[in-house]
Amino acid sequence: MKIMISALLFILVIPQCSTKEEKKLQWSDKVQVVLDNTTPLKYDRGKRLPLYLWPAIDPGELDDEAAERLVKEFNTRGVGIVCSWSSENPEKTLPQCLTIARAQKKLGQRVNIDATSLLDSFFNGDERTAHIDENGKPFFDNSFGDHKMGCPFAIDFRKKEIRDRVELFVNKYKEAGVPVNFIFTDWEIDGPLEVNRAFEASKKCVRCRKYIGDDFSYAEFQKTMREMRSYLQNYSYSAPVLEKFPEALVGNYAVYPNDGYRYWYDYYEYYVDGQPYKTDQRAKYRQWYNDFPATGFTFAMPVVYTWDPIYNWYDFENSDYRWFYNMLLVASNAGKSTPQNIPIISFLHWNTIFVSGKPDPAVKQMSKESYQELLWHMLLRGTDTFFMWSGKKEFPEEVRLLHEVYAAAQQYGDFLDHGLPITYDVPNEAGTVISGLAFGDSVLIRRTDFGTNHGPVEILAGTKIITVDYAPGTCRVLALE
């Protein structure tokens, strides 16, 4: 009996030590944060897109066995591992990426890529990319911080180098017999842009005036910049990927179909007098150009973030609704403007982002409950999945809050796969918000209340007016018969 017990203890103890050691040596701490703050899905997610999380990018240098184990573990949680392509050291990063890609292919999972560094950058500081003033002197636009933004008509020579970088990795994957199923970039402060004081700089540039005209308007400038920007993204990025992997989902941060306006400002952007906008309380929603079609992108990527200026744009007494209102406007804009065959993968963040870098105690954090309600409403308005970004200290809570909703939503797979949003309206008062997906003779409904009226509310779902009762924190399936 003692021998049997000793043997049993040996079997039980050794794997535990081995697992702990492997975990320590094989994958990164940030990946372990994902494992520690998620649980296996209770409901099958079918072929729906995985959840993308910033700490699930680049898990570390793994061998084949560890890679398969990690991919399996993440798949049980519905999370996709992403690997980064880097042109600085492809000899090191490419084998790491391919190890994960082989495991993902073997296990029937999507191969996910971050290609951001390959597009860095068209404006690389080369004086040849600068604007030219009346005296023939080169100058850069300094309204983007340390980024030397120059003349959009002087960067054509840069596009081939960028494309070559992308083609190198695409060809390596093709040769290795692994696909590219999802690929994104975070290409922001680079290339042709019309925001900040770019318009003013181009007005002073003899080359810009030569091509756009001596007295071009802001609308003409925006259209030209966005068309040029789309062309560069298509030529250097989406085209080489789709030529080799035509079924790939290809996209870029903040590029998505829209209704002609943008309801948010990125951290490096600010309003400049003369830029067309529409008002909403103190918010200035800028007139925007629909640059998505010419990019060749195959998924949309709106940005739904808690930028701190949003809080003071509105006078809602319910502080949570200040956040919820704006963020749902952004999500609804993408949902109603994006064709149904184009997936929407929304970049997302919960903790307040203080653009100045200095926290303001007067800006109240959005509650966890309202944030999770927002996630549900986004899913019921066309968002297919989320891509969470956050700082390292915020990883655990950001991951947990998002994953809880994503995991629970999988029980409504038929609605997520086939349902049509019944509304994109966002109430301009803090009251009742309803979203839903109609599928067949039923509608999946969620109601969230920011006011005191908890009585029944009627809403049009397809061709039928339905009554939605007060039921906080729940989704319901209602008949449309």
C-alpha angles and dihedrals in degrees: 000000000000090000091051092048092048091050091049092051090050091053093047099044103042098058090049092055091043093051092049092050093046091049090052095047103032112047134028127263092245090058089051088054088061092050092047094051102042135059133208113280116263092203128050111253093204111198094331118131118272125243113265119214130184093229089053091068117106105357094195138257105328134174119229094265095050092044092054092046092051094045089051092049093049092046091057086058095044093243124138121219113225126203126200126231112216127185092196095072110005092158089066103032099041096063090049091051093047092051090059092041093054090051092048092050093046091052095044095250130136118269105230126198138189107203097172098121093054091066094050102140152003091158095051098160094266108147088227088071094056129109117255121227129208091275094052092254118142118235139171131221105251097189092098098065115244094350112109100223112187142166116329089209092059102059103071090104089060097060097077094055091051092047091049090056092052093045091052092061095037090054092047090055091047091050091048091054095240124123134229106230102165128018130169140172133204093216106161124131099043140075125025112348132167100197131100109010098332090114091054092048093050090050087061094046116094091204094053091048090049092058103032099032137260095274106028120166127232090251091054090047093050092048092049094047093048093047091050091046091051091049093053093048090049097046099041102032124010098038097054091046095048093044089065099027108028094175094055122122104234126182150134136232113275096005111122140127112275145183094248097279138078117217100198143046124225119233093263096044131090136171118265123195112261097037109122115245145152122234131235111176100306096338121109109205107198123228106251138199122232098236096158102095096057094051093071088226118158099203134040123233116194119180116234105181137153097241106180097231088066091071094064096043092079138049099211109144089216099074093199090061091059088066097035094049096053096040092049089049089058093046093045091049090057093041097053094040101046120085112245093244091060113082118228114220107182122208105225142189133171109185112082113266109216102206094200090051090240116106115232113212090204090067108083119215116245108254121250091239095054091045092055090047088054090054091054093049091049090055090049091052100053108284107138099192142337137250109205121207124185144138119275095256090054096050099098099051096036090052095046097048093048096043093051091061095039091051094047092047093061090077087073094056098142091054093046091049100042110010126117120217111249096204144013095185117131112197113236089214127062100257136098121348120193129185130172149167119224117210123169109318095339139071129208105221135189125183124194123185126207095168137058099258107101097167125120117289127204123219136173112249109184104310097336131080110225132190117235115198127205108275111152119209097007142102119217135192111225127190120245094194 
